[in-house]
Amino acid sequence: MARPVITLRIHAGFNAGSFLAGLLALTASPLLPPAELLKARFPNLENVSLALSPASVNDIAGWSLNLQAPHEHVHRHVADIASIYAASALSEAARDLAMNVWHVIATAEAAVHGESLESVHFHEVGRLANIVSIGLAAELLCAIQPERLIASPIPLGDGTVLCAHGAVPNPAPSTFAMLDGVPVRPFLGEGEAITPTGLGALLGFGAAFGPWPEMTVRKHATVFVPGKIFEGVPNGTLFAMGEPL
């Protein structure tokens, strides 16, 4: 049986959580709902919850991720994230794949700040919700084993982004640092259409970029990000999975 193809058509509002939401929607099974997946793979985490919730934007139905984690004031290094994964019940393959994402992000952060990979630390990017989202997305990808993962060109706009360093140009500096070799297109809305964790996940998970692939679609889902709804432009990310032609 042919391994599936997965494509993501990114319009506006994409991060690590939307990647996980799309994979959960494509693989939805009552045998292992999101909350049980979280408990099975991160049994030692407390006060963290996960759900895939129905969402609607402009009367278009879709899904959004509801991942609640304690508010933290910590600046994590790559080694700290590796320790969280080492203490989890993620498969070895999923840990390696997830850490590949974090190495991509850390390489960008190191370039932005002129630091080494070991010394670079994450502010908002390194919060627990992102660590869990990337880890579980990696686990689902290891289970699906897609033949190809194909994303649309990345939407980018102008303006500013607010972060721990204050107001910075859009795209955020670490997103900008990851753009070498990545196809992009104009984003006509105002704001951050893709976050560092979103682009880092695409690159770390080995996505290619291009038009819709030749495939027979078997499953599809639309994902929105709460708080990332833009006026006057298409919102969300379309996910499709099926067999290659």
N, C-alpha and C positions, 0 to 999 in steps of 0.2 A: 504494500500500500504506500502511495506517495506521501512524503512528508508535506504538511500544509505550508501555504504561503500566508503571511500576515502583512497587511498594509495599513498604515496610519496616514490619514489625510488631515493635516493640522491646519486649522483655520485661525483660532485665537484662544489663548488660555491653555497652555500645555506645560505640565510639570511631572515630576516623578509619580505623584499621586494619580494623575490622569492616565499614565501608562499602566499602573496597577489596576485602576478601575476598568480600563478597556479589556485587559486580559481576564479579569474576573468575569466581566460580562460575556466574553466569548466562550469561557469555559464553565459557565454557571452550572452548578450541580447541587441538588438538595442534599447530597451525601456529604459534602464538605463546604458548608457556607463560609463566608469570609471570617466570621468570628471564630469558627472552629479552626480554620486555616491559621489564623493568627496565634491561637492558643497552642496548636500543634507545633508550629515552627519557632515561636518565641515564648516558650512556657514560663520563662523566668521574669518576663516583663510585667510590672504591676501598673494598674491604672491606665492601661492602654486598651482601646476598643476599636473595632473595625466593622464597618457595614458598607454595603453597596446600596445606595438609595435612589429611588426614582427621582428624576429632575425634569424640569421643563423650562425652556427659554423661548420666548415668543411663540408659545403654544406648540413647540416642537419637543417631543418627549425624548428623554435620554436618561443617563445615569450620572451620578456623582459619587465620589468617594467620601465617606465620613470616617476619618481616622483621628481619634482623639488620643492625645498623649499629654503628659504633664508639661506645664510651661517651665522651660529650663533657662538658666543663665550660665551655660557652659560653652566653652570654645573647644571643640573636639579636634584632635589630630587624626590622620589616617590610621595610626596604630590603635587609637581608641575605638574607631569604628570596626576595625578588624577584630578587636577583643569582644565587642558586642556580638558579632557574627559567630565567633568561635564558641561563645557561650550559648548560642542558639541551637535549634534542632534542624537548621537548614542543611540540605545535602551539601557534600563537599563541592560538587559542581556548581551549585547555586551560590555558595560562598565565594568561590573563585570568580564567577560571573559578576556578582554584585560588587566585589572589590575592584574588578576591572573598571566599573563605572566610577567608583570613588577615586581611582588613580587618574582617570581622565579629568575629573573635576579638580583634583589636587594639582595636577600638572598645570591646568589653567590658572588656578589661584596662585601657584608659585610664580608663574610668569608675570602675573599682574603685580604681585607684591615684592618680587625680587628675592624670594626665599627658596629654601630647599623643600623637597617633597616631605621630608621628615618634620620640618619645623612649621610648615604652613598649617594654619588652623582655620576652622570653618565657623562662621557666625550663624546666620539663619539657615544656610545650606545644610549644616550638620545637625539640625535638630532631629530628635528621635523619630518623628513621623516620616521624615525623608529616609532615614536609615531602614525603617521597617518597610516602607513602600518599595524601595529598591531591592531589598532582600526578598520580599515576597514575589515581586515581579520576576526576579531572577529564577526563583523556584518554579513559577508557572512556565516560564520559557523553557526551562530544563525539562519539564514534563511534556510540553507541547512539541519541542524539538522542531521548530519551523525550518523548512528548507531555505527560506529567504524571509527577511524582515525589511520591508521597504517603506520609507517615509516620504511624504511630499516635501518639496522645497520649504525651507523654514521661513515663516512670516516675520519680518523685522520692520519696526517703525522707528520714529525719532522720539524726541521728548526726553524725559528724565525718569530715573528709577530711584526710589528711596530705599536705602539699605543702612547697615551699621556704619558705613563710611559717609553717610549723608546723602545728598542728592548727586547722582552720577548720571552720565549720559546713558541713554537707552540705545542698544542693548547693554545690560549690566556688564561690567568689565570682564568677569569670568566667562560669561556667555560669548562676548566678543572675542576672547582669547581662544575659544574652541572652534571658531568659524573657518579656519583654514581648510579648504577643500570641500566645504559644505555649500550646496546650492541654496540660495535664499531668494525671496521674492518680497515685494513691497507689502507692508501691512498698513492699511489706510485708517485704522483706528488709533486711539491715543492710549498708550500704555505698553506694558511688557507682555508681549504675546507668547513668549516662551521663556522659561526660567533656566538658570544654570543646571538644576537637577533634571529638567526635561531634556535639554540638549545633551547633557552628560549621559543620561540613560540611553538615548538613541545611539550615541557613539560607542559607549561602553558595551552595549548589547550587540553591536556589530551591524546596525542598520545601514542599508544603502539608501540613496535618495533618487527619486525619479517619479515618473508618471505611474498611473495605475498599472499593475502587472497584469499579464494575461492569466486569468484564473477563473475558476467556477466558484462563486461565493456560496459558502454554506452557512456562515454565521456573520452577523454584523451588529454593531452597537455604536451609539453616539454618546460621547462623554463630555460633560460640562464640568468646569471647576468653580465651586462656590466662591464668590467674591472676585471672579475673573470674567465678568460678563461685560462686553464692550458694546457701546451704542453704534448703530449704523453700519455694522459689519457682521458677516457670519461668525458665529461663535462655536466653540467646541472642537472636538476631534472625532473623525469618523474612523472606526476600526472595522476591518473586514478580514475574514479568514476563510480559506478554501483550498481546493486542489489546483496545482499549476496545470495549464493547458499544454 
